[in-house]
């Protein structure tokens, strides 16, 4: 699985979780007795945003590392250095 495929799968998963998060908030709004759960759901949403940003950063870092490794291999091949 490439980093792009991984990013797409993770984005899809996070989107599904986000949809559930929104659905839960709507249900809580309809039932005032569930207000105590609203804070938990809001914190969950914030955590999902942080996770989404972290996943994007990790995918970017993975792609950059892969490019750097390819450049290193190309440089070592050009200089006839076994790697």
mmCIF file as gemmi writes it, N, C-alpha and C atoms, coordinates in Angstrom:
data_model
loop_
_atom_site.group_PDB
_atom_site.id
_atom_site.type_symbol
_atom_site.label_atom_id
_atom_site.label_alt_id
_atom_site.label_comp_id
_atom_site.label_asym_id
_atom_site.label_entity_id
_atom_site.label_seq_id
_atom_site.pdbx_PDB_ins_code
_atom_site.Cartn_x
_atom_site.Cartn_y
_atom_site.Cartn_z
_atom_site.occupancy
_atom_site.B_iso_or_equiv
_atom_site.pdbx_formal_charge
_atom_site.auth_seq_id
_atom_site.auth_asym_id
_atom_site.pdbx_PDB_model_num
ATOM 1 N N . UNK Axp A 1 ? 0.852 -1.167 0 1 0 ? 1 A 1
ATOM 2 C CA . UNK Axp A 1 ? 0 0 0 1 0 ? 1 A 1
ATOM 3 C C . UNK Axp A 1 ? 0.901 1.235 0 1 0 ? 1 A 1
ATOM 4 N N . UNK Axp A 2 ? 0.661 2.117 -0.934 1 0 ? 2 A 1
ATOM 5 C CA . UNK Axp A 2 ? 1.46 3.337 -1.006 1 0 ? 2 A 1
ATOM 6 C C . UNK Axp A 2 ? 0.991 4.341 0.037 1 0 ? 2 A 1
ATOM 7 N N . UNK Axp A 3 ? 1.8 5.343 0.264 1 0 ? 3 A 1
ATOM 8 C CA . UNK Axp A 3 ? 1.426 6.357 1.251 1 0 ? 3 A 1
ATOM 9 C C . UNK Axp A 3 ? 0.174 7.11 0.811 1 0 ? 3 A 1
ATOM 10 N N . UNK Axp A 4 ? 0.017 7.297 -0.504 1 0 ? 4 A 1
ATOM 11 C CA . UNK Axp A 4 ? -1.185 7.973 -1.012 1 0 ? 4 A 1
ATOM 12 C C . UNK Axp A 4 ? -2.435 7.126 -0.752 1 0 ? 4 A 1
ATOM 13 N N . UNK Axp A 5 ? -2.331 5.827 -0.982 1 0 ? 5 A 1
ATOM 14 C CA . UNK Axp A 5 ? -3.459 4.932 -0.707 1 0 ? 5 A 1
ATOM 15 C C . UNK Axp A 5 ? -3.779 4.912 0.788 1 0 ? 5 A 1
ATOM 16 N N . UNK Axp A 6 ? -2.746 4.882 1.611 1 0 ? 6 A 1
ATOM 17 C CA . UNK Axp A 6 ? -2.939 4.9 3.052 1 0 ? 6 A 1
ATOM 18 C C . UNK Axp A 6 ? -3.642 6.188 3.481 1 0 ? 6 A 1
ATOM 19 N N . UNK Axp A 7 ? -3.212 7.303 2.934 1 0 ? 7 A 1
ATOM 20 C CA . UNK Axp A 7 ? -3.827 8.589 3.267 1 0 ? 7 A 1
ATOM 21 C C . UNK Axp A 7 ? -5.298 8.603 2.865 1 0 ? 7 A 1
ATOM 22 N N . UNK Axp A 8 ? -5.611 8.045 1.705 1 0 ? 8 A 1
ATOM 23 C CA . UNK Axp A 8 ? -7.002 8.002 1.246 1 0 ? 8 A 1
ATOM 24 C C . UNK Axp A 8 ? -7.862 7.129 2.158 1 0 ? 8 A 1
ATOM 25 N N . UNK Axp A 9 ? -7.348 5.981 2.558 1 0 ? 9 A 1
ATOM 26 C CA . UNK Axp A 9 ? -8.092 5.088 3.447 1 0 ? 9 A 1
ATOM 27 C C . UNK Axp A 9 ? -8.316 5.762 4.803 1 0 ? 9 A 1
ATOM 28 N N . UNK Axp A 10 ? -7.284 6.389 5.335 1 0 ? 10 A 1
ATOM 29 C CA . UNK Axp A 10 ? -7.413 7.06 6.619 1 0 ? 10 A 1
ATOM 30 C C . UNK Axp A 10 ? -8.363 8.253 6.54 1 0 ? 10 A 1
ATOM 31 N N . UNK Axp A 11 ? -8.308 9.004 5.438 1 0 ? 11 A 1
ATOM 32 C CA . UNK Axp A 11 ? -9.235 10.121 5.259 1 0 ? 11 A 1
ATOM 33 C C . UNK Axp A 11 ? -10.677 9.627 5.208 1 0 ? 11 A 1
ATOM 34 N N . UNK Axp A 12 ? -10.896 8.524 4.515 1 0 ? 12 A 1
ATOM 35 C CA . UNK Axp A 12 ? -12.242 7.953 4.431 1 0 ? 12 A 1
ATOM 36 C C . UNK Axp A 12 ? -12.733 7.514 5.809 1 0 ? 12 A 1
ATOM 37 N N . UNK Axp A 13 ? -11.863 6.86 6.559 1 0 ? 13 A 1
ATOM 38 C CA . UNK Axp A 13 ? -12.219 6.42 7.905 1 0 ? 13 A 1
ATOM 39 C C . UNK Axp A 13 ? -12.527 7.609 8.808 1 0 ? 13 A 1
ATOM 40 N N . UNK Axp A 14 ? -11.684 8.625 8.755 1 0 ? 14 A 1
ATOM 41 C CA . UNK Axp A 14 ? -11.907 9.811 9.583 1 0 ? 14 A 1
ATOM 42 C C . UNK Axp A 14 ? -13.193 10.53 9.188 1 0 ? 14 A 1
ATOM 43 N N . UNK Axp A 15 ? -13.514 10.531 7.914 1 0 ? 15 A 1
ATOM 44 C CA . UNK Axp A 15 ? -14.758 11.155 7.452 1 0 ? 15 A 1
ATOM 45 C C . UNK Axp A 15 ? -15.97 10.411 8.006 1 0 ? 15 A 1
ATOM 46 N N . UNK Axp A 16 ? -15.91 9.094 8.012 1 0 ? 16 A 1
ATOM 47 C CA . UNK Axp A 16 ? -17.009 8.301 8.577 1 0 ? 16 A 1
ATOM 48 C C . UNK Axp A 16 ? -17.161 8.578 10.067 1 0 ? 16 A 1
ATOM 49 N N . UNK Axp A 17 ? -16.038 8.655 10.761 1 0 ? 17 A 1
ATOM 50 C CA . UNK Axp A 17 ? -16.09 8.957 12.189 1 0 ? 17 A 1
ATOM 51 C C . UNK Axp A 17 ? -16.659 10.353 12.408 1 0 ? 17 A 1
ATOM 52 N N . UNK Axp A 18 ? -16.25 11.304 11.579 1 0 ? 18 A 1
ATOM 53 C CA . UNK Axp A 18 ? -16.745 12.673 11.694 1 0 ? 18 A 1
ATOM 54 C C . UNK Axp A 18 ? -18.255 12.733 11.465 1 0 ? 18 A 1
ATOM 55 N N . UNK Axp A 19 ? -18.743 11.976 10.494 1 0 ? 19 A 1
ATOM 56 C CA . UNK Axp A 19 ? -20.184 11.926 10.236 1 0 ? 19 A 1
ATOM 57 C C . UNK Axp A 19 ? -20.921 11.4 11.466 1 0 ? 19 A 1
ATOM 58 N N . UNK Axp A 20 ? -20.373 10.378 12.109 1 0 ? 20 A 1
ATOM 59 C CA . UNK Axp A 20 ? -20.983 9.838 13.325 1 0 ? 20 A 1
ATOM 60 C C . UNK Axp A 20 ? -20.967 10.875 14.436 1 0 ? 20 A 1
ATOM 61 N N . UNK Axp A 21 ? -19.879 11.603 14.521 1 0 ? 21 A 1
ATOM 62 C CA . UNK Axp A 21 ? -19.731 12.659 15.526 1 0 ? 21 A 1
ATOM 63 C C . UNK Axp A 21 ? -20.821 13.712 15.346 1 0 ? 21 A 1
ATOM 64 N N . UNK Axp A 22 ? -21.046 14.15 14.126 1 0 ? 22 A 1
ATOM 65 C CA . UNK Axp A 22 ? -22.078 15.146 13.842 1 0 ? 22 A 1
ATOM 66 C C . UNK Axp A 22 ? -23.461 14.591 14.167 1 0 ? 22 A 1
ATOM 67 N N . UNK Axp A 23 ? -23.688 13.346 13.81 1 0 ? 23 A 1
ATOM 68 C CA . UNK Axp A 23 ? -24.969 12.706 14.092 1 0 ? 23 A 1
ATOM 69 C C . UNK Axp A 23 ? -25.235 12.647 15.598 1 0 ? 23 A 1
ATOM 70 N N . UNK Axp A 24 ? -24.194 12.314 16.36 1 0 ? 24 A 1
ATOM 71 C CA . UNK Axp A 24 ? -24.353 12.252 17.819 1 0 ? 24 A 1
ATOM 72 C C . UNK Axp A 24 ? -24.688 13.621 18.389 1 0 ? 24 A 1
ATOM 73 N N . UNK Axp A 25 ? -24.033 14.665 17.892 1 0 ? 25 A 1
ATOM 74 C CA . UNK Axp A 25 ? -24.32 16.01 18.384 1 0 ? 25 A 1
ATOM 75 C C . UNK Axp A 25 ? -25.764 16.412 18.099 1 0 ? 25 A 1
ATOM 76 N N . UNK Axp A 26 ? -26.264 16.046 16.933 1 0 ? 26 A 1
ATOM 77 C CA . UNK Axp A 26 ? -27.653 16.354 16.596 1 0 ? 26 A 1
ATOM 78 C C . UNK Axp A 26 ? -28.611 15.648 17.554 1 0 ? 26 A 1
ATOM 79 N N . UNK Axp A 27 ? -28.318 14.399 17.869 1 0 ? 27 A 1
ATOM 80 C CA . UNK Axp A 27 ? -29.173 13.653 18.789 1 0 ? 27 A 1
ATOM 81 C C . UNK Axp A 27 ? -29.123 14.255 20.187 1 0 ? 27 A 1
ATOM 82 N N . UNK Axp A 28 ? -27.96 14.685 20.617 1 0 ? 28 A 1
ATOM 83 C CA . UNK Axp A 28 ? -27.836 15.298 21.938 1 0 ? 28 A 1
ATOM 84 C C . UNK Axp A 28 ? -28.616 16.603 21.99 1 0 ? 28 A 1
ATOM 85 N N . UNK Axp A 29 ? -28.586 17.369 20.904 1 0 ? 29 A 1
ATOM 86 C CA . UNK Axp A 29 ? -29.345 18.624 20.864 1 0 ? 29 A 1
ATOM 87 C C . UNK Axp A 29 ? -30.838 18.389 21.039 1 0 ? 29 A 1
ATOM 88 N N . UNK Axp A 30 ? -31.329 17.237 20.623 1 0 ? 30 A 1
ATOM 89 C CA . UNK Axp A 30 ? -32.753 16.921 20.724 1 0 ? 30 A 1
ATOM 90 C C . UNK Axp A 30 ? -33.135 16.422 22.115 1 0 ? 30 A 1
ATOM 91 N N . UNK Axp A 31 ? -32.159 16.073 22.924 1 0 ? 31 A 1
ATOM 92 C CA . UNK Axp A 31 ? -32.429 15.523 24.254 1 0 ? 31 A 1
ATOM 93 C C . UNK Axp A 31 ? -31.606 16.28 25.296 1 0 ? 31 A 1
ATOM 94 N N . UNK Axp A 32 ? -32.212 17.27 25.927 1 0 ? 32 A 1
ATOM 95 C CA . UNK Axp A 32 ? -31.471 18.09 26.896 1 0 ? 32 A 1
ATOM 96 C C . UNK Axp A 32 ? -30.847 17.28 28.04 1 0 ? 32 A 1
ATOM 97 N N . UNK Axp A 33 ? -31.436 16.146 28.387 1 0 ? 33 A 1
ATOM 98 C CA . UNK Axp A 33 ? -30.888 15.347 29.489 1 0 ? 33 A 1
ATOM 99 C C . UNK Axp A 33 ? -29.525 14.734 29.126 1 0 ? 33 A 1
ATOM 100 N N . UNK Axp A 34 ? -29.169 14.756 27.855 1 0 ? 34 A 1
ATOM 101 C CA . UNK Axp A 34 ? -27.886 14.201 27.414 1 0 ? 34 A 1
ATOM 102 C C . UNK Axp A 34 ? -26.805 15.273 27.285 1 0 ? 34 A 1
ATOM 103 N N . UNK Axp A 35 ? -27.081 16.448 27.806 1 0 ? 35 A 1
ATOM 104 C CA . UNK Axp A 35 ? -26.155 17.579 27.659 1 0 ? 35 A 1
ATOM 105 C C . UNK Axp A 35 ? -24.765 17.272 28.209 1 0 ? 35 A 1
ATOM 106 N N . UNK Axp A 36 ? -24.695 16.455 29.263 1 0 ? 36 A 1
ATOM 107 C CA . UNK Axp A 36 ? -23.381 16.132 29.832 1 0 ? 36 A 1
ATOM 108 C C . UNK Axp A 36 ? -22.488 15.406 28.825 1 0 ? 36 A 1
ATOM 109 N N . UNK Axp A 37 ? -23.092 14.719 27.867 1 0 ? 37 A 1
ATOM 110 C CA . UNK Axp A 37 ? -22.312 14.012 26.859 1 0 ? 37 A 1
ATOM 111 C C . UNK Axp A 37 ? -21.827 14.954 25.765 1 0 ? 37 A 1
ATOM 112 N N . UNK Axp A 38 ? -22.456 16.118 25.664 1 0 ? 38 A 1
ATOM 113 C CA . UNK Axp A 38 ? -22.078 17.077 24.623 1 0 ? 38 A 1
ATOM 114 C C . UNK Axp A 38 ? -20.594 17.448 24.737 1 0 ? 38 A 1
ATOM 115 N N . UNK Axp A 39 ? -20.138 17.717 25.965 1 0 ? 39 A 1
ATOM 116 C CA . UNK Axp A 39 ? -18.734 18.073 26.165 1 0 ? 39 A 1
ATOM 117 C C . UNK Axp A 39 ? -17.807 16.952 25.706 1 0 ? 39 A 1
ATOM 118 N N . UNK Axp A 40 ? -18.184 15.729 26.015 1 0 ? 40 A 1
ATOM 119 C CA . UNK Axp A 40 ? -17.378 14.584 25.616 1 0 ? 40 A 1
ATOM 120 C C . UNK Axp A 40 ? -17.33 14.48 24.086 1 0 ? 40 A 1
ATOM 121 N N . UNK Axp A 41 ? -18.473 14.672 23.453 1 0 ? 41 A 1
ATOM 122 C CA . UNK Axp A 41 ? -18.529 14.57 21.993 1 0 ? 41 A 1
ATOM 123 C C . UNK Axp A 41 ? -17.744 15.71 21.345 1 0 ? 41 A 1
ATOM 124 N N . UNK Axp A 42 ? -17.828 16.904 21.915 1 0 ? 42 A 1
ATOM 125 C CA . UNK Axp A 42 ? -17.064 18.034 21.378 1 0 ? 42 A 1
ATOM 126 C C . UNK Axp A 42 ? -15.565 17.764 21.504 1 0 ? 42 A 1
ATOM 127 N N . UNK Axp A 43 ? -15.142 17.225 22.646 1 0 ? 43 A 1
ATOM 128 C CA . UNK Axp A 43 ? -13.724 16.885 22.828 1 0 ? 43 A 1
ATOM 129 C C . UNK Axp A 43 ? -13.301 15.786 21.853 1 0 ? 43 A 1
ATOM 130 N N . UNK Axp A 44 ? -14.21 14.864 21.603 1 0 ? 44 A 1
ATOM 131 C CA . UNK Axp A 44 ? -13.925 13.817 20.619 1 0 ? 44 A 1
ATOM 132 C C . UNK Axp A 44 ? -13.698 14.437 19.245 1 0 ? 44 A 1
ATOM 133 N N . UNK Axp A 45 ? -14.527 15.395 18.885 1 0 ? 45 A 1
ATOM 134 C CA . UNK Axp A 45 ? -14.359 16.081 17.6 1 0 ? 45 A 1
ATOM 135 C C . UNK Axp A 45 ? -13.022 16.792 17.511 1 0 ? 45 A 1
ATOM 136 N N . UNK Axp A 46 ? -12.617 17.439 18.593 1 0 ? 46 A 1
ATOM 137 C CA . UNK Axp A 46 ? -11.316 18.11 18.613 1 0 ? 46 A 1
ATOM 138 C C . UNK Axp A 46 ? -10.188 17.099 18.467 1 0 ? 46 A 1
ATOM 139 N N . UNK Axp A 47 ? -10.33 15.964 19.123 1 0 ? 47 A 1
ATOM 140 C CA . UNK Axp A 47 ? -9.317 14.912 19.007 1 0 ? 47 A 1
ATOM 141 C C . UNK Axp A 47 ? -9.245 14.375 17.583 1 0 ? 47 A 1
ATOM 142 N N . UNK Axp A 48 ? -10.404 14.243 16.937 1 0 ? 48 A 1
ATOM 143 C CA . UNK Axp A 48 ? -10.421 13.781 15.548 1 0 ? 48 A 1
ATOM 144 C C . UNK Axp A 48 ? -9.734 14.786 14.632 1 0 ? 48 A 1
ATOM 145 N N . UNK Axp A 49 ? -9.941 16.067 14.887 1 0 ? 49 A 1
ATOM 146 C CA . UNK Axp A 49 ? -9.26 17.09 14.086 1 0 ? 49 A 1
ATOM 147 C C . UNK Axp A 49 ? -7.75 16.983 14.25 1 0 ? 49 A 1
ATOM 148 N N . UNK Axp A 50 ? -7.314 16.769 15.48 1 0 ? 50 A 1
ATOM 149 C CA . UNK Axp A 50 ? -5.885 16.615 15.744 1 0 ? 50 A 1
ATOM 150 C C . UNK Axp A 50 ? -5.347 15.359 15.056 1 0 ? 50 A 1
ATOM 151 N N . UNK Axp A 51 ? -6.11 14.274 15.136 1 0 ? 51 A 1
ATOM 152 C CA . UNK Axp A 51 ? -5.701 13.028 14.48 1 0 ? 51 A 1
ATOM 153 C C . UNK Axp A 51 ? -5.604 13.216 12.969 1 0 ? 51 A 1
ATOM 154 N N . UNK Axp A 52 ? -6.586 13.894 12.398 1 0 ? 52 A 1
ATOM 155 C CA . UNK Axp A 52 ? -6.588 14.139 10.949 1 0 ? 52 A 1
ATOM 156 C C . UNK Axp A 52 ? -5.34 14.925 10.537 1 0 ? 52 A 1
ATOM 157 N N . UNK Axp A 53 ? -5.002 15.955 11.286 1 0 ? 53 A 1
ATOM 158 C CA . UNK Axp A 53 ? -3.819 16.753 10.989 1 0 ? 53 A 1
ATOM 159 C C . UNK Axp A 53 ? -2.549 15.92 11.14 1 0 ? 53 A 1
ATOM 160 N N . UNK Axp A 54 ? -2.491 15.112 12.174 1 0 ? 54 A 1
ATOM 161 C CA . UNK Axp A 54 ? -1.326 14.26 12.414 1 0 ? 54 A 1
ATOM 162 C C . UNK Axp A 54 ? -1.138 13.248 11.286 1 0 ? 54 A 1
ATOM 163 N N . UNK Axp A 55 ? -2.236 12.648 10.832 1 0 ? 55 A 1
ATOM 164 C CA . UNK Axp A 55 ? -2.152 11.678 9.736 1 0 ? 55 A 1
ATOM 165 C C . UNK Axp A 55 ? -1.648 12.356 8.465 1 0 ? 55 A 1
ATOM 166 N N . UNK Axp A 56 ? -2.15 13.541 8.178 1 0 ? 56 A 1
ATOM 167 C CA . UNK Axp A 56 ? -1.689 14.264 6.985 1 0 ? 56 A 1
ATOM 168 C C . UNK Axp A 56 ? -0.201 14.579 7.089 1 0 ? 56 A 1
ATOM 169 N N . UNK Axp A 57 ? 0.238 15.001 8.28 1 0 ? 57 A 1
ATOM 170 C CA . UNK Axp A 57 ? 1.648 15.282 8.469 1 0 ? 57 A 1
ATOM 171 C C . UNK Axp A 57 ? 2.484 14.017 8.29 1 0 ? 57 A 1
ATOM 172 N N . UNK Axp A 58 ? 2.051 12.916 8.877 1 0 ? 58 A 1
ATOM 173 C CA . UNK Axp A 58 ? 2.809 11.664 8.77 1 0 ? 58 A 1
ATOM 174 C C . UNK Axp A 58 ? 2.9 11.187 7.32 1 0 ? 58 A 1
ATOM 175 N N . UNK Axp A 59 ? 1.812 11.33 6.569 1 0 ? 59 A 1
ATOM 176 C CA . UNK Axp A 59 ? 1.844 10.948 5.149 1 0 ? 59 A 1
ATOM 177 C C . UNK Axp A 59 ? 2.814 11.838 4.374 1 0 ? 59 A 1
ATOM 178 N N . UNK Axp A 60 ? 2.793 13.133 4.666 1 0 ? 60 A 1
ATOM 179 C CA . UNK Axp A 60 ? 3.738 14.053 4.032 1 0 ? 60 A 1
ATOM 180 C C . UNK Axp A 60 ? 5.173 13.656 4.372 1 0 ? 60 A 1
ATOM 181 N N . UNK Axp A 61 ? 5.427 13.359 5.648 1 0 ? 61 A 1
ATOM 182 C CA . UNK Axp A 61 ? 6.758 12.982 6.085 1 0 ? 61 A 1
ATOM 183 C C . UNK Axp A 61 ? 7.207 11.676 5.435 1 0 ? 61 A 1
ATOM 184 N N . UNK Axp A 62 ? 6.293 10.726 5.315 1 0 ? 62 A 1
ATOM 185 C CA . UNK Axp A 62 ? 6.613 9.456 4.672 1 0 ? 62 A 1
ATOM 186 C C . UNK Axp A 62 ? 6.99 9.656 3.208 1 0 ? 62 A 1
ATOM 187 N N . UNK Axp A 63 ? 6.224 10.494 2.513 1 0 ? 63 A 1
ATOM 188 C CA . UNK Axp A 63 ? 6.532 10.769 1.11 1 0 ? 63 A 1
ATOM 189 C C . UNK Axp A 63 ? 7.877 11.474 0.968 1 0 ? 63 A 1
ATOM 190 N N . UNK Axp A 64 ? 8.142 12.44 1.852 1 0 ? 64 A 1
ATOM 191 C CA . UNK Axp A 64 ? 9.417 13.163 1.802 1 0 ? 64 A 1
ATOM 192 C C . UNK Axp A 64 ? 10.583 12.22 2.085 1 0 ? 64 A 1
ATOM 193 N N . UNK Axp A 65 ? 10.43 11.356 3.067 1 0 ? 65 A 1
ATOM 194 C CA . UNK Axp A 65 ? 11.475 10.396 3.398 1 0 ? 65 A 1
ATOM 195 C C . UNK Axp A 65 ? 11.726 9.441 2.233 1 0 ? 65 A 1
ATOM 196 N N . UNK Axp A 66 ? 10.657 9.024 1.583 1 0 ? 66 A 1
ATOM 197 C CA . UNK Axp A 66 ? 10.794 8.139 0.428 1 0 ? 66 A 1
ATOM 198 C C . UNK Axp A 66 ? 11.548 8.832 -0.713 1 0 ? 66 A 1
ATOM 199 N N . UNK Axp A 67 ? 11.21 10.095 -0.957 1 0 ? 67 A 1
ATOM 200 C CA . UNK Axp A 67 ? 11.915 10.848 -2.002 1 0 ? 67 A 1
ATOM 201 C C . UNK Axp A 67 ? 13.399 11.007 -1.649 1 0 ? 67 A 1
ATOM 202 N N . UNK Axp A 68 ? 13.674 11.315 -0.392 1 0 ? 68 A 1
ATOM 203 C CA . UNK Axp A 68 ? 15.063 11.469 0.043 1 0 ? 68 A 1
ATOM 204 C C . UNK Axp A 68 ? 15.837 10.172 -0.109 1 0 ? 68 A 1
ATOM 205 N N . UNK Axp A 69 ? 15.215 9.063 0.217 1 0 ? 69 A 1
ATOM 206 C CA . UNK Axp A 69 ? 15.867 7.762 0.08 1 0 ? 69 A 1
ATOM 207 C C . UNK Axp A 69 ? 16.144 7.459 -1.389 1 0 ? 69 A 1
ATOM 208 N N . UNK Axp A 70 ? 15.191 7.762 -2.262 1 0 ? 70 A 1
ATOM 209 C CA . UNK Axp A 70 ? 15.405 7.568 -3.698 1 0 ? 70 A 1
ATOM 210 C C . UNK Axp A 70 ? 16.565 8.427 -4.201 1 0 ? 70 A 1
ATOM 211 N N . UNK Axp A 71 ? 16.634 9.671 -3.734 1 0 ? 71 A 1
ATOM 212 C CA . UNK Axp A 71 ? 17.736 10.55 -4.131 1 0 ? 71 A 1
ATOM 213 C C . UNK Axp A 71 ? 19.067 10.004 -3.637 1 0 ? 71 A 1
ATOM 214 N N . UNK Axp A 72 ? 19.08 9.479 -2.423 1 0 ? 72 A 1
ATOM 215 C CA . UNK Axp A 72 ? 20.301 8.904 -1.867 1 0 ? 72 A 1
ATOM 216 C C . UNK Axp A 72 ? 20.741 7.693 -2.674 1 0 ? 72 A 1
ATOM 217 N N . UNK Axp A 73 ? 19.774 6.842 -3.046 1 0 ? 73 A 1
ATOM 218 C CA . UNK Axp A 73 ? 20.112 5.685 -3.877 1 0 ? 73 A 1
ATOM 219 C C . UNK Axp A 73 ? 20.667 6.131 -5.22 1 0 ? 73 A 1
ATOM 220 N N . UNK Axp A 74 ? 20.038 7.125 -5.828 1 0 ? 74 A 1
ATOM 221 C CA . UNK Axp A 74 ? 20.508 7.622 -7.124 1 0 ? 74 A 1
ATOM 222 C C . UNK Axp A 74 ? 21.907 8.217 -7.015 1 0 ? 74 A 1
ATOM 223 N N . UNK Axp A 75 ? 22.165 8.947 -5.95 1 0 ? 75 A 1
ATOM 224 C CA . UNK Axp A 75 ? 23.48 9.549 -5.744 1 0 ? 75 A 1
ATOM 225 C C . UNK Axp A 75 ? 24.534 8.466 -5.529 1 0 ? 75 A 1
ATOM 226 N N . UNK Axp A 76 ? 24.189 7.457 -4.736 1 0 ? 76 A 1
ATOM 227 C CA . UNK Axp A 76 ? 25.169 6.398 -4.467 1 0 ? 76 A 1
ATOM 228 C C . UNK Axp A 76 ? 25.444 5.581 -5.724 1 0 ? 76 A 1
ATOM 229 N N . UNK Axp A 77 ? 24.437 5.404 -6.565 1 0 ? 77 A 1
ATOM 230 C CA . UNK Axp A 77 ? 24.638 4.681 -7.82 1 0 ? 77 A 1
ATOM 231 C C . UNK Axp A 77 ? 25.521 5.501 -8.767 1 0 ? 77 A 1
ATOM 232 N N . UNK Axp A 78 ? 25.299 6.818 -8.799 1 0 ? 78 A 1
ATOM 233 C CA . UNK Axp A 78 ? 26.1 7.697 -9.665 1 0 ? 78 A 1
ATOM 234 C C . UNK Axp A 78 ? 27.562 7.717 -9.235 1 0 ? 78 A 1
ATOM 235 N N . UNK Axp A 79 ? 27.797 7.612 -7.937 1 0 ? 79 A 1
ATOM 236 C CA . UNK Axp A 79 ? 29.175 7.651 -7.406 1 0 ? 79 A 1
ATOM 237 C C . UNK Axp A 79 ? 29.759 6.233 -7.256 1 0 ? 79 A 1
ATOM 238 N N . UNK Axp A 80 ? 29.016 5.218 -7.696 1 0 ? 80 A 1
ATOM 239 C CA . UNK Axp A 80 ? 29.438 3.824 -7.584 1 0 ? 80 A 1
ATOM 240 C C . UNK Axp A 80 ? 29.716 3.416 -6.131 1 0 ? 80 A 1
ATOM 241 N N . UNK Axp A 81 ? 28.907 3.9 -5.248 1 0 ? 81 A 1
ATOM 242 C CA . UNK Axp A 81 ? 29.036 3.549 -3.831 1 0 ? 81 A 1
ATOM 243 C C . UNK Axp A 81 ? 27.983 2.491 -3.524 1 0 ? 81 A 1
ATOM 244 N N . UNK Axp A 82 ? 28.394 1.327 -3.036 1 0 ? 82 A 1
ATOM 245 C CA . UNK Axp A 82 ? 27.38 0.322 -2.692 1 0 ? 82 A 1
ATOM 246 C C . UNK Axp A 82 ? 26.541 0.805 -1.525 1 0 ? 82 A 1
ATOM 247 N N . UNK Axp A 83 ? 25.267 0.585 -1.619 1 0 ? 83 A 1
ATOM 248 C CA . UNK Axp A 83 ? 24.348 1.056 -0.567 1 0 ? 83 A 1
ATOM 249 C C . UNK Axp A 83 ? 23.476 -0.058 -0.11 1 0 ? 83 A 1
